[in-house]
Amino acid sequence: MKKNILITGGAGFIGNHVVRLFVNKYPDYHIINLDKLTYAGNLANLTDVENMPNYTFVKADICDFEKIISIFDEYNITDVIHLAAESHVDRSIKDPFTFAQTNVMGTLSLLQAAKEKWKDNYAAHRFYHVSTDEVYGALEFDDTLFTETTSYDPHSPYSASKAASDHFVRAFHDTYGMNIIISNCSNNYGPYQFPEKLIPLFINNIRHRKPLPVYGKGENVRDWLYVIDHARAIDIIFHEGKDGDTYNIGGFNEWKNIDLIKVMIKTVDKLLGNPEGHSLELITYVTDRAGHDLRYAIDSRKLKNELGWEPSLQFEEGIEKTVRWYLENQDWLDNVTSGEYEKYYEKMYNA
């Protein structure tokens, strides 16, 4: 079946990998990449596919319902993979209104458009909502894991906004019969991540001999997943997942923040030709984040058992590939940290 898939947030970190995978793997699909091009969206992430015949970029805000309706009409949208979101916890603490607007009302805008346009045959269309493990709250330092049936317990404005959007997606399935699917994923890392996030931030700071700010004592634990493995999981879930179901995506790869940081320092120093331990002195402990969850850990056995997915890389291998990418793409990193790309897009689209 010919598909016209709307991928929202496709110029962002996870989104660009999903767009690239679908454009290259499915030449019979038309991939429409919708992105508002906020600070975290960068079309330089997609230069390798921008001229592909089955790819179209549309600059739009998911909260603009009339625009979303017009995009559904113009491109005869058959399916949605929804990744567009505000996602940085520190920003959500400072500005919760923006997170509620984009993550909740933006998702509702897409759902309502899909409901109106697909109402004659919901089964033929799929609305795939990409969420986060942070909706589940926090775990103790034990052997428990988040499963698909773990109760929601969000602790930050970001996770609360994602939890609310998850509930709206499920409500449209239960109320209207829409064919929906949700996945909740652990922390991602890899190429093209905006350098406010821990791994690219620290790689860049080590390059420039800047402090490496560590919250509290660095004892918070996260499960880490290579972003290309996440894109592979989204592909499988989109095509083979059960209508109305939820799938957790994790790396079975838990690290204390301070241990992860020391692995990064060792890797960056090695690749830069620095003596071992050269950048350890850059570690700077700072006041802990408000509402900082102790531990996240995903149980993705359902995804493995039902759909056959599992991560392809362990962290040490993935982090070396990631560090190499940022060091080999310093022009991209410098352009993003300078903010020059934002000025270019503002001029290009507002001329």
Secondary structure, 3 states (H helix, E strand, C coil): CCCEEEEECCCCHHHHHHHHHHHHHCCCCEEEEEECCCCCCCHHHHCCCCCCCCEEEEECCCCCHHHHHHHHHHHCCCEEEECCCCCCHHHHHHCHHHHHHHHHHHHHHHHHHHHHHHCCCHHHCEEEEEEEHHHHCCCCCCCCCECCCCCCCCCCHHHHHHHHHHHHHHHHHHHHCCCEEEEEECEEECCCCCCCCHHHHHHHHHHCCCCEEEECCCCCEEEEEEHHHHHHHHHHHHHHCCCCCEEEECCCCEEEHHHHHHHHHHHHHHHHCCCCCCCHHHEEEECCCCCCCCECCECCHHHHHHHCCCCCCCHHHHHHHHHHHHHHCHHHHHHHHHCHHHHHHHHHHHC
